[in-house]
Amino acid sequence: MKKAKKLYDMGMEVAAVSVMCQDKKVFDAMNHAGTPCPYMGQIGEAARLGWETHVEQTRIEYEESNKPTVEEVTTFGLGGLAAFLLIF
């Protein structure tokens, strides 16, 4: 949300929406509302056609981009360990 807000404040509205659309729930909500997420810089009807014609490619990219990074996993693991040690 913070990244999207910063992009929007800099006048990068399409980029801000694209950041928000990386969340599957936002992506689905945008489609259900009839306003598809931007596709490769295209918006509106062109974006809808892009998503429909490249379903397999975009699904793989979406799944790849939403995998947790090593840093996220390590931070979560260390945080859990620290909490465990504080409790006991």
C-alpha positions as a Markdown table, in Angstrom:
| # | Residue | x | y | z |
|---|---|---|---|---|
| 1 | Met | 0.0 | 0.0 | 0.0 |
| 2 | Lys | 2.8 | 2.4 | 0.8 |
| 3 | Lys | 4.6 | 1.8 | -2.5 |
| 4 | Ala | 1.3 | 2.3 | -4.4 |
| 5 | Lys | 0.6 | 5.6 | -2.5 |
| 6 | Lys | 4.1 | 6.9 | -3.3 |
| 7 | Leu | 3.7 | 6.0 | -7.0 |
| 8 | Tyr | 0.3 | 7.7 | -7.1 |
| 9 | Asp | 1.7 | 10.8 | -5.4 |
| 10 | Met | 4.4 | 11.0 | -8.1 |
| 11 | Gly | 1.8 | 10.9 | -10.8 |
| 12 | Met | 2.3 | 7.3 | -11.7 |
| 13 | Glu | -1.3 | 6.2 | -11.5 |
| 14 | Val | -1.1 | 3.1 | -13.7 |
| 15 | Ala | 2.0 | 1.9 | -11.9 |
| 16 | Ala | 0.3 | 2.4 | -8.5 |
| 17 | Val | -2.7 | 0.3 | -9.7 |
| 18 | Ser | -0.2 | -2.3 | -11.0 |
| 19 | Val | 1.4 | -2.6 | -7.6 |
| 20 | Met | -2.0 | -3.0 | -6.0 |
| 21 | Cys | -2.9 | -5.7 | -8.6 |
| 22 | Gln | -0.1 | -7.9 | -7.4 |
| 23 | Asp | -2.4 | -8.9 | -4.6 |
| 24 | Lys | -4.7 | -11.7 | -6.0 |
| 25 | Lys | -7.8 | -10.3 | -4.1 |
| 26 | Val | -7.3 | -6.9 | -5.6 |
| 27 | Phe | -6.7 | -8.4 | -9.1 |
| 28 | Asp | -9.9 | -10.4 | -8.8 |
| 29 | Ala | -11.9 | -7.5 | -7.4 |
| 30 | Met | -10.8 | -5.3 | -10.3 |
| 31 | Asn | -11.9 | -7.9 | -12.8 |
| 32 | His | -15.3 | -8.3 | -11.1 |
| 33 | Ala | -15.8 | -4.5 | -11.1 |
| 34 | Gly | -15.2 | -4.5 | -14.9 |
| 35 | Thr | -11.9 | -2.5 | -14.6 |
| 36 | Pro | -9.1 | -5.0 | -15.3 |
| 37 | Cys | -5.6 | -4.4 | -14.0 |
| 38 | Pro | -3.1 | -2.8 | -16.4 |
| 39 | Tyr | -1.4 | -5.3 | -18.7 |
| 40 | Met | 2.1 | -4.4 | -20.0 |
| 41 | Gly | 1.2 | -0.7 | -19.8 |
| 42 | Gln | -2.2 | -1.0 | -21.4 |
| 43 | Ile | -5.4 | -0.1 | -19.6 |
| 44 | Gly | -9.1 | -0.7 | -20.2 |
| 45 | Glu | -10.3 | -2.9 | -23.0 |
| 46 | Ala | -6.7 | -3.4 | -24.3 |
| 47 | Ala | -5.6 | -4.7 | -20.8 |
| 48 | Arg | -8.6 | -7.0 | -20.6 |
| 49 | Leu | -7.7 | -8.5 | -24.0 |
| 50 | Gly | -4.1 | -8.8 | -22.9 |
| 51 | Trp | -5.0 | -10.7 | -19.7 |
| 52 | Glu | -7.4 | -13.0 | -21.6 |
| 53 | Thr | -4.9 | -13.9 | -24.4 |
| 54 | His | -1.9 | -14.5 | -22.1 |
| 55 | Val | -3.5 | -16.4 | -19.2 |
| 56 | Glu | -0.8 | -19.1 | -18.9 |
| 57 | Gln | 2.1 | -16.7 | -19.1 |
| 58 | Thr | 0.6 | -14.2 | -16.6 |
| 59 | Arg | -0.4 | -16.9 | -14.1 |
| 60 | Ile | 3.2 | -18.2 | -14.0 |
| 61 | Glu | 4.5 | -14.7 | -13.6 |
| 62 | Tyr | 2.0 | -13.9 | -10.8 |
| 63 | Glu | 2.8 | -17.1 | -8.9 |
| 64 | Glu | 6.6 | -16.4 | -9.3 |
| 65 | Ser | 6.3 | -12.8 | -8.1 |
| 66 | Asn | 4.3 | -13.8 | -5.0 |
| 67 | Lys | 6.8 | -16.4 | -3.7 |
| 68 | Pro | 8.3 | -15.3 | -0.4 |
| 69 | Thr | 11.9 | -14.2 | -0.7 |
| 70 | Val | 14.8 | -15.7 | 1.4 |
| 71 | Glu | 14.9 | -12.5 | 3.4 |
| 72 | Glu | 11.2 | -12.7 | 4.3 |
| 73 | Val | 11.4 | -16.4 | 5.3 |
| 74 | Thr | 14.5 | -15.8 | 7.4 |
| 75 | Thr | 13.0 | -12.7 | 9.1 |
| 76 | Phe | 9.9 | -14.6 | 9.9 |
| 77 | Gly | 11.9 | -17.6 | 11.2 |
| 78 | Leu | 14.1 | -15.4 | 13.4 |
| 79 | Gly | 11.1 | -13.5 | 14.7 |
| 80 | Gly | 9.4 | -16.7 | 15.7 |
| 81 | Leu | 12.5 | -18.0 | 17.4 |
| 82 | Ala | 13.0 | -14.7 | 19.3 |
| 83 | Ala | 9.3 | -14.8 | 20.4 |
| 84 | Phe | 9.7 | -18.4 | 21.5 |
| 85 | Leu | 12.8 | -17.6 | 23.6 |
| 86 | Leu | 11.1 | -14.6 | 25.2 |
| 87 | Ile | 8.2 | -16.7 | 26.3 |
| 88 | Phe | 10.2 | -19.5 | 27.7 |
